[in-house]
Amino acid sequence: MSANGVRPARAHASVDNLRTYLLAAARQAPDRPAVIQAAGSGLETVTYGELERRTDRIAEQLDALGLDVGDRVILEADTDADTVATFLACATVGLAFVPASPEAPDERLLTIIESAEPALHLQSLQGKRDCVPDSVGTARFGPDGLVVERAPEPRVRRRRAVTPIDTAYITFTSGTTGRPKGCVMPHRGIIAFLRGAAAEELITHEDRVASTAPFQFDFSLFDIGFTLSHGATLVPVPRARLNWPRRFLGHLNDAGVTQVDAVPSVWRPVVQHESEMLSDLGDSGTLRRIVFSGEAFPMDELRTMQKLLPKVAFTNGYGATETMAASITPVPNPLPEGVERLSIGHAVAGAEWTLVGPDGAIVDGPGVLGEIYLRTPSLFSGYWNDPEATRACVVPDPLDTASGRVVFKTGDLASMGEDGELYFHGRADSQVQIRGNRVELGEIELRVNQFDGVTGAVALVLPRADGDPQLHAFVTTADGAEPDTKELVAFCRAALPAYMIPQGVHTVGEFPLTPNGKVDRAKLSALVAS
């Protein structure tokens, strides 16, 4: 509010804003399909013109609530046209949206609300969440706009314009402290990555891209951004169909999908149960590309996929939430004999990386392990309300410390190939990937350790016979008795998302230690193998 009591003019989308960038096709070709989505037993097409109209309708309604640029909004939904319109409306008026899963436990959502201090909680008309604190406004969204249930508390509006450095979204991922960690992404950073990725020329406006990741996972935001920025068509795969291979493939076929973006584990049940149907989809000539990211693709499974889809191009995406991604690398189909590790290639256009050894020296030659330091315009603003964690990974450029330029210290280990391409070798810390989701094992260990009677906990991800990774928890107890596994799992489920729930619980008398006094995780793994 200004000194004379007049509220500043509504903040509006400006240059390098997600709304203006992703809806460019609405001005050039408003009748082109933007989203093809499930609707009852059939499909519904939402054009770019209609998507823009829905966006503007919601933006006006959000503006009427008096929220200021930078205020946070929880956006709890699965991906569909209305979800896309809602987050583009947030971008229009400068609200930072926080994606959340409808499947997240109440306790986890409340933890995110406590951290982000949102002004408003938005969910789809089908949403069922009723635990939102009274201090947070609530509303539902649909094709006709917002239905406000509880207006947000009055805010002071000081801003007039949305700038490229303003926050577009905050993605909360697993954190080492036992609480979700928020990655703050500005409009400028997201668009910088999307422009760099466009140089890879993966799709055109004629493509139909299937998105399989849940909305709160940054892979989903990549799918949306990459597709709409090309004027192509987004095809969200409903969660219920994704879990049934025949329904999943049927949805791809019905929608005429040309590209599927998915973590590798999505394909495992498809290959096991519907390999012939998958092969037929590839033979049709409609499906042209599969992009995978978020976790390693086991070589034997990838080779099986390529045998079923010899005409389909495969692309390996690598990167972190803090930079949206880092590289997009073509994978030969078929893989040459003897290939045991996929290349992550070179950084996307506009970005570059350097390998730094454990002694701080720059790695210049092939075969030497080092940590990836990434210099990129798509760098996040920092971790929400955590300057210490931000300073630990946003560091001076090791090649030019005097300039003041900063780079992202990824925590990822890699080696260099003969042509300068990189090969990923895992993490330097306890972070792992489970079905494409970034997980800090320390967060799981902290929760398990809070269970009554447990005195110590160690979490490990171990492979199953079918190749699917499985999360195990090893515990010590006060009296040596085994805890009730069902109760322990239920205790975890109350606070953690499904992909962070231990599937195996093992009681040990004490944790084996290495000569350095650390838990010997290899010996714990051997207990399961035996």
C-alpha positions in Angstrom: 0.0 0.0 0.0 1.4 3.4 -1.0 1.6 6.4 1.3 -1.7 7.8 -0.1 -3.5 4.5 0.5 -3.7 3.5 -3.2 -2.8 0.0 -4.0 -0.1 -0.3 -6.7 -1.1 -1.5 -10.1 -1.3 -5.3 -10.5 2.1 -6.9 -11.0 2.3 -8.4 -14.5 4.3 -10.9 -16.4 7.4 -9.3 -18.1 10.2 -10.4 -20.3 11.6 -13.9 -19.3 8.5 -14.9 -17.4 7.3 -18.5 -17.5 3.8 -17.3 -18.6 5.0 -15.2 -21.6 7.6 -17.8 -22.6 5.4 -20.9 -22.4 2.2 -19.3 -23.9 4.0 -17.8 -27.0 2.2 -20.4 -29.1 -1.2 -19.0 -27.9 -0.5 -15.9 -29.9 1.1 -17.7 -32.9 -1.3 -20.7 -33.2 -4.2 -20.4 -30.7 -6.0 -23.4 -32.2 -3.0 -25.8 -31.8 -3.6 -28.5 -29.1 -1.6 -27.6 -25.9 -2.8 -30.5 -23.7 -4.5 -33.8 -24.6 -5.7 -35.4 -21.4 -7.9 -38.2 -20.1 -11.6 -37.3 -19.7 -13.8 -40.1 -18.5 -13.4 -42.9 -21.0 -12.0 -40.7 -23.7 -9.7 -37.8 -24.4 -10.1 -34.0 -24.1 -8.1 -31.5 -26.1 -7.3 -28.0 -24.7 -5.9 -25.6 -27.2 -3.3 -23.0 -26.6 -5.9 -20.3 -26.9 -8.1 -22.0 -24.3 -5.1 -22.6 -22.0 -4.3 -18.9 -22.2 -8.0 -17.9 -21.4 -8.0 -20.3 -18.4 -4.7 -18.8 -17.2 -5.9 -15.2 -17.5 -9.2 -16.0 -15.7 -7.3 -17.5 -12.7 -4.7 -14.7 -12.8 -7.4 -12.1 -12.4 -8.9 -14.1 -9.5 -5.6 -14.4 -7.8 -4.9 -10.7 -8.2 -8.2 -9.9 -6.5 -7.0 -11.7 -3.4 -4.4 -8.9 -2.9 -1.3 -11.2 -2.8 2.1 -9.6 -3.5 4.9 -10.7 -5.8 6.9 -13.4 -4.0 4.0 -14.7 -1.8 3.9 -18.5 -1.8 1.1 -20.6 -3.0 0.8 -24.4 -2.4 -0.4 -26.0 -5.6 -1.5 -29.5 -4.8 -2.6 -31.5 -7.9 -1.7 -34.0 -10.6 -0.7 -32.6 -14.0 -3.6 -31.6 -16.3 -4.5 -28.5 -18.3 -6.0 -26.7 -15.2 -2.9 -27.3 -13.2 -0.8 -25.9 -15.9 -3.1 -22.9 -16.2 -3.0 -22.3 -12.5 0.8 -22.3 -12.2 1.0 -20.0 -15.3 -1.5 -17.7 -13.6 0.8 -17.7 -10.5 3.7 -16.8 -12.8 1.6 -14.0 -14.4 1.1 -12.1 -11.0 4.4 -13.2 -9.5 3.3 -15.8 -7.0 5.8 -18.5 -6.2 4.0 -21.9 -6.5 5.0 -24.9 -4.4 4.0 -28.1 -6.1 2.7 -30.8 -3.7 1.4 -34.3 -4.3 -2.2 -35.2 -3.4 -0.7 -38.5 -2.2 1.6 -36.8 0.4 0.8 -37.5 4.0 -0.8 -34.7 6.0 2.2 -34.5 8.2 4.6 -33.9 5.3 2.3 -31.3 3.8 2.1 -29.5 7.1 5.9 -29.5 7.4 6.2 -27.8 4.0 3.5 -25.3 4.9 5.4 -24.5 8.2 8.5 -23.9 6.2 7.2 -22.1 3.2 4.6 -20.0 5.1 2.2 -19.8 2.1 -0.6 -17.3 1.8 -2.8 -19.8 -0.1 -3.4 -23.5 -0.6 -4.8 -24.4 -4.0 -6.1 -27.9 -5.0 -8.1 -29.3 -7.8 -11.9 -29.6 -7.5 -11.4 -33.3 -6.8 -8.9 -32.6 -3.9 -9.7 -33.9 -0.5 -7.1 -32.2 1.8 -8.7 -30.7 4.9 -5.8 -30.3 7.3 -4.6 -26.8 6.1 -4.1 -24.4 9.0 -6.6 -21.6 9.4 -3.8 -19.1 8.8 -3.6 -20.2 5.2 -6.2 -19.3 2.6 -7.8 -22.2 0.6 -9.3 -22.4 -2.8 -10.0 -25.0 -5.5 -9.4 -24.6 -9.2 -11.0 -26.0 -12.4 -11.9 -25.2 -16.0 -14.0 -22.2 -14.8 -11.3 -20.7 -12.5 -11.0 -20.5 -8.8 -13.5 -21.2 -6.0 -12.2 -19.4 -2.9 -13.2 -21.3 0.3 -11.2 -19.2 2.8 -9.6 -15.9 1.8 -5.9 -15.5 2.6 -5.0 -13.2 5.4 -4.5 -9.5 4.3 -1.1 -8.9 2.8 0.8 -5.6 2.1 1.3 -5.3 -1.6 4.5 -3.4 -2.5 5.5 -4.7 -5.9 4.4 -3.5 -9.3 6.1 -5.9 -11.7 7.3 -9.5 -11.9 11.0 -9.6 -12.9 13.1 -12.4 -14.3 14.9 -13.0 -11.0 11.7 -13.4 -9.1 10.8 -16.9 -7.8 8.7 -19.0 -10.2 8.5 -22.1 -7.9 9.9 -23.8 -4.9 10.3 -27.5 -5.1 10.6 -29.3 -1.7 12.8 -32.5 -1.9 14.2 -34.8 0.8 16.6 -33.1 3.1 19.5 -34.3 5.3 18.1 -32.6 8.4 15.0 -34.8 8.3 12.9 -31.9 6.9 12.1 -31.3 3.3 14.5 -28.9 1.6 13.1 -26.2 -0.7 14.9 -25.4 -4.0 14.0 -21.9 -5.1 14.0 -21.5 -8.9 13.7 -18.1 -10.6 11.9 -17.5 -13.9 15.2 -16.6 -15.6 16.9 -19.8 -14.5 14.1 -22.0 -15.8 13.9 -20.3 -19.2 17.7 -20.3 -19.5 17.7 -24.0 -19.2 14.8 -24.5 -21.6 16.5 -22.3 -24.2 19.7 -24.4 -23.9 17.8 -27.6 -24.1 16.0 -26.4 -27.2 19.4 -26.5 -29.0 19.2 -30.3 -28.8 16.3 -30.2 -31.3 14.5 -33.1 -29.7 10.9 -32.1 -30.6 8.9 -29.8 -32.9 5.5 -28.2 -32.5 4.0 -31.4 -34.1 5.1 -33.7 -31.3 2.9 -35.1 -28.5 4.9 -35.6 -25.4 3.7 -37.9 -22.6 4.5 -36.8 -19.1 4.6 -39.5 -16.5 6.2 -37.8 -13.5 4.1 -36.6 -10.6 3.6 -32.8 -10.6 5.8 -32.2 -7.5 8.7 -33.9 -9.2 10.9 -31.4 -11.2 11.0 -33.9 -14.1 7.3 -33.0 -14.6 8.0 -29.3 -14.7 10.7 -30.0 -17.3 8.1 -31.9 -19.4 5.6 -29.1 -19.2 8.2 -26.3 -19.9 10.0 -28.2 -22.7 6.8 -29.2 -24.5 4.9 -25.8 -24.3 8.0 -23.8 -25.1 8.1 -25.7 -28.5 4.4 -25.2 -29.1 4.0 -29.0 -28.9 1.3 -30.9 -27.1 1.5 -32.2 -23.6 -0.1 -35.6 -22.8 -0.3 -36.2 -19.0 -0.5 -39.8 -18.1 -3.0 -40.3 -15.2 -1.4 -42.0 -12.1 -4.0 -44.7 -12.2 -3.1 -45.7 -15.8 0.6 -45.5 -15.2 0.5 -48.4 -12.8 -1.2 -50.7 -15.3 1.0 -51.4 -18.3 -1.8 -52.2 -20.7 -3.7 -49.0 -19.7 -0.5 -47.0 -19.9 0.3 -48.1 -23.4 -3.3 -47.8 -24.5 -3.3 -44.1 -23.4 -0.1 -43.5 -25.3 -1.6 -45.1 -28.4 -5.0 -43.3 -28.2 -3.3 -39.9 -27.7 -0.9 -40.4 -30.6 2.1 -39.9 -28.4 5.4 -39.4 -30.2 7.7 -39.0 -27.2 7.6 -40.4 -23.7 9.4 -38.8 -20.8 9.8 -41.3 -17.8 12.1 -42.5 -15.2 13.6 -46.0 -16.2 11.6 -47.9 -13.5 8.3 -46.9 -15.3 9.3 -49.3 -18.1 10.1 -52.3 -16.0 6.5 -53.7 -15.5 5.7 -52.7 -19.1 8.5 -54.9 -20.5 7.7 -57.7 -18.1 4.0 -57.9 -18.8 3.2 -56.1 -22.1 6.4 -56.4 -24.2 4.4 -57.3 -27.4 2.1 -54.3 -27.0 5.1 -52.1 -26.5 6.8 -53.5 -29.6 3.6 -52.9 -31.6 3.6 -49.2 -30.4 7.1 -48.8 -31.7 6.4 -50.5 -35.0 3.5 -48.1 -35.7 6.0 -45.4 -36.4 4.1 -42.9 -34.2 6.4 -43.3 -31.1 9.8 -41.8 -32.1 11.6 -41.0 -28.8 12.0 -42.0 -25.2 13.6 -39.6 -22.8 14.7 -40.9 -19.4 16.1 -39.3 -16.3 16.2 -39.3 -12.5 17.9 -42.7 -12.1 20.3 -45.1 -13.8 18.9 -47.2 -16.6 20.2 -50.8 -16.0 22.0 -51.9 -19.1 20.3 -55.2 -19.5 16.8 -53.5 -19.3 17.8 -50.8 -21.7 19.1 -53.3 -24.2 15.8 -55.2 -23.9 13.8 -52.0 -24.5 15.9 -51.2 -27.6 15.3 -54.7 -29.0 11.6 -54.1 -28.6 11.8 -50.5 -30.1 14.6 -50.6 -32.7 13.1 -47.6 -34.5 12.9 -45.4 -31.4 15.5 -42.9 -30.4 16.6 -42.9 -26.7 17.8 -39.9 -24.8 19.5 -39.7 -21.4 18.8 -36.7 -19.2 21.0 -35.8 -16.3 20.9 -33.0 -13.8 19.7 -31.7 -10.4 16.7 -29.9 -9.2 19.0 -26.9 -8.4 19.6 -26.3 -12.1 16.5 -28.0 -13.5 18.9 -30.3 -15.4 22.4 -30.2 -16.9 22.7 -32.4 -20.0 20.6 -34.2 -22.7 22.5 -37.0 -24.4 21.5 -39.3 -27.2 21.9 -43.0 -26.6 22.9 -45.2 -29.5 20.2 -47.7 -30.5 21.3 -50.4 -30.3 24.0 -50.0 -27.6 27.4 -51.2 -28.8 28.7 -54.4 -27.2 30.7 -53.8 -24.1 29.0 -50.5 -23.0 28.6 -50.8 -19.3 27.9 -47.2 -18.3 26.0 -44.5 -20.2 27.6 -41.2 -21.0 25.9 -38.0 -19.7 27.7 -36.2 -22.5 28.4 -32.5 -22.3 26.4 -29.8 -20.6 23.5 -28.2 -22.6 24.1 -25.1 -24.6 24.9 -22.1 -22.4 26.3 -24.3 -19.6 29.7 -26.0 -18.9 31.1 -28.2 -16.2 34.4 -29.0 -14.6 35.6 -32.0 -12.7 37.4 -31.3 -9.4 39.3 -34.1 -7.6 39.1 -34.8 -3.8 42.3 -32.8 -3.4 40.8 -29.7 -5.1 42.8 -30.2 -8.2 41.1 -29.9 -11.6 40.6 -33.2 -13.4 41.8 -32.9 -17.0 42.3 -36.4 -18.2 40.1 -39.5 -18.8 39.3 -42.1 -16.2 39.9 -40.0 -13.1 37.0 -39.6 -10.6 36.0 -36.1 -9.6 33.0 -34.0 -8.5 31.0 -32.1 -11.1 31.0 -28.3 -10.7 28.4 -26.8 -13.0 28.5 -23.2 -14.3 25.1 -22.4 -15.7 22.6 -19.5 -16.1 19.9 -21.9 -14.8 21.3 -21.9 -11.3 18.7 -21.8 -8.5 18.4 -18.8 -6.2 19.2 -21.0 -3.1 17.6 -23.3 -0.6 14.5 -21.8 1.0 15.5 -20.1 4.3 18.7 -22.1 4.5 21.7 -19.8 3.6 24.2 -22.3 5.2 23.1 -25.2 2.9 23.2 -22.8 0.0 26.7 -21.6 0.7 27.8 -25.3 0.8 26.9 -25.9 -2.8 27.0 -22.4 -4.5 30.7 -21.8 -4.5 33.3 -19.7 -6.3 34.3 -21.0 -9.7 37.4 -23.0 -9.2 38.8 -21.8 -12.5 38.2 -18.1 -11.8 37.9 -17.4 -8.0 38.8 -13.8 -8.4 35.8 -12.9 -10.6 33.2 -13.5 -8.0 31.4 -15.9 -10.3 29.7 -18.8 -8.6 29.0 -22.4 -9.7 27.0 -25.3 -8.5 28.9 -27.9 -6.5 26.7 -30.8 -7.4 27.9 -33.6 -5.1 27.8 -35.9 -8.2 30.9 -38.0 -9.0 31.9 -38.5 -12.6 34.9 -39.5 -14.8 35.8 -38.1 -18.2 35.9 -40.0 -21.5 38.4 -39.8 -24.3 36.4 -37.0 -26.0 35.7 -35.0 -22.8 32.2 -36.5 -22.2 31.3 -37.4 -18.7 30.2 -40.7 -17.1 28.2 -40.5 -13.8 29.5 -42.6 -10.9 27.1 -41.8 -8.1 27.0 -39.4 -5.2 29.6 -38.2 -2.8 27.0 -38.2 0.0 24.0 -40.3 1.2 21.6 -39.0 -1.4 20.0 -41.6 -3.7 17.4 -41.8 -6.4 14.3 -43.9 -5.8 12.0 -44.2 -8.9 13.5 -40.9 -10.0 12.8 -39.1 -6.7 15.8 -37.5 -4.9 16.0 -39.0 -1.4 18.3 -38.2 1.5 18.7 -41.4 3.5 19.3 -39.3 6.6 15.7 -38.1 6.5 14.4 -41.7 6.5 16.9 -42.6 9.3 15.7 -39.7 11.4 12.1 -40.8 11.1 12.8 -44.5 11.8 14.9 -43.4 14.8 11.9 -41.6 16.3 9.9 -44.9 16.5 9.3 -46.1 20.1 12.1 -48.5 21.1 14.5 -47.8 18.2 17.9 -46.6 19.3 19.6 -46.4 15.9 18.7 -46.6 12.2 20.6 -46.9 8.9 18.8 -46.8 5.6 20.1 -48.5 2.4 18.8 -48.9 -1.1 19.5 -52.4 -2.4 18.5 -54.1 -5.7 15.9 -56.8 -5.9 16.1 -59.8 -8.2 13.9 -58.0 -10.7 16.3 -55.0 -10.7 13.8 -52.7 -9.0 15.6 -50.8 -6.1 14.2 -51.6 -2.6 14.6 -49.4 0.5 15.7 -51.2 3.7 16.0 -50.0 7.2 18.4 -51.5 9.7 17.7 -50.8 13.3 19.0 -51.3 16.8 16.6 -51.4 19.8 16.9 -50.7 23.5 16.2 -54.3 24.5 17.3 -56.1 21.4 13.7 -57.0 20.5 12.4 -56.6 17.0 10.0 -53.7 16.5 6.6 -54.4 15.0 7.3 -54.0 11.3 3.7 -53.0 10.4 3.6 -50.3 13.1 7.0 -49.0 12.1 6.0 -48.8 8.4 2.7 -47.1 9.4 4.7 -44.6 11.5 6.9 -43.8 8.5 3.9 -43.5 6.2 2.4 -40.8 8.4 5.2 -38.4 7.5 7.0 -39.7 4.4 5.9 -40.1 0.8 5.4 -43.6 -0.5 8.8 -43.8 -2.2 10.6 -43.2 1.1 8.9 -46.0 3.1 11.2 -48.9 4.0 10.2 -52.1 2.4 12.4 -54.2 4.5 13.2 -53.8 8.2 16.0 -55.6 9.9 17.0 -55.6 13.5 20.7 -56.0 14.4 22.5 -56.2 17.7 24.9 -53.4 16.7 26.0 -51.7 13.5 29.2 -53.0 12.0 31.9 -50.3 11.7 34.7 -49.7 9.2 38.2 -49.0 10.5 37.4 -45.3 10.3 34.5 -45.8 12.8 31.7 -45.3 10.2 28.8 -47.7 9.7 29.9 -50.5 7.3 27.1 -50.4 4.8 28.6 -53.2 2.7 28.3 -55.6 5.7 24.7 -54.5 6.3 23.9 -55.1 2.6 25.4 -58.6 2.9 23.0 -59.4 5.6 20.1 -59.0 3.2 21.9 -60.8 0.4 22.6 -63.8 2.6 
